[in-house]
Amino acid sequence: MRSSLPATADIAQRDGTAATTGPSRPPRRRGARWLPLAYVLPAFAVYAAFLLYPLIRSAQLSLYEWDGLTLGTFVGFQNYVEVLTDPVLRASFGHTLVLIGFYAVLPVVLGLPLAALLTRARVRGMPFFRTVVFLPQVVAMVVVAVAWRRIYDPDGPLNAALHAVGLGGLAHGWLGDYTFALPAVGLIGTWVQLGLVTVLLMAGMSRIPAERYEAARLDGAGPVREFFAVTLPAVRGEVAVALTLTIIAALKTFDLIYVTTSGGPGNSTAVPSYEVYRRAFEQGQVGSAAAVAIVLTVLIFVISLGVNRIADREEK
């Protein structure tokens, strides 16, 4: 009997130890921690080859005066000084700020009530209306530019409609007028971006619980108050995404300007992206074009970061 007690205690001690420690985990292999990088590496290689390397190469070229053919001359930051001092380049960045109002601010202002109407209203054929609103996004920008250039022609449909309703005094050669050329191009951007903004906002509004609207109605809120108290706060994230995408589209617009006005009349519709093309391929100033491209890239990054930081702060 005595001899069996130590054995029983020893077994209990071993069982207790096993219950406490549990099953032992197999040792983690050293290569397992690098396995996620193996999945990311192919995508990063493509990203580096087609984005990072050209960006670094452009930054290098921006420090040279080079025509693209002969040996370049190192000029340091002289090309960047030219970006700040050249009136044509400064004006092109000013034109871009104007286009941001047409590409980003105006579509968001119009898209919010339009998305609320398409989301909340019970109208027959709603999928058709949603498709029509989004249609400009699926049409190539070159096709859009050609069509609107015809609309804006002196003998085009727009002036014909003005004459038909007795407003012939307002008819212009819109794209050839120094005053109206830039707003005319900006309105094309508004028409194109409105569909994207509306669809993004509709996606956000469709996720708002119906109980919030019911609670607002019980508090006596009408449609307008519902919009500002329930709908608008709930889609701040979507508004930030829409502003980011549309601002980037305004800053990098090229094909629309190239097809409709080619920067004219004069330089009244010139934008940085078009100046990059004109200086690099028409004037042989590759270094100056690279400097404009780098400044534009930094501007896009700063504005996008600022919009997202403001949106994150408001959500908190």
Secondary structure, 3 states (H helix, E strand, C coil): CCCHHHHHHHHHHHHHHHHHHCCCCCCCCHHHHHHHHHHHHHHHHHHHHHHHHHHHHHHHHCCEECCCCCCCEECCCHHHHHHHHCHHHHHHHHHHHHHHHHHHHHHHHHHHHHHHHHHHCCCCCHHHHHHHHHHHHHCCHHHHHHHHHHHCCCCCHHHHHHHHCCCHHHCCCHHHCCCCHHHHHHHHHHHHHHHHHHHHHHHHHCCCCHHHHHHHHHCCCCHHHHHHHHHHHHCHHHHHHHHHHHHHHHHCCCHHHHHHCCCCCCCCCCCHHHHHHHHHHHCCCHHHHHHHHHHHHHHHHHHHHHHHHHHHHHHC
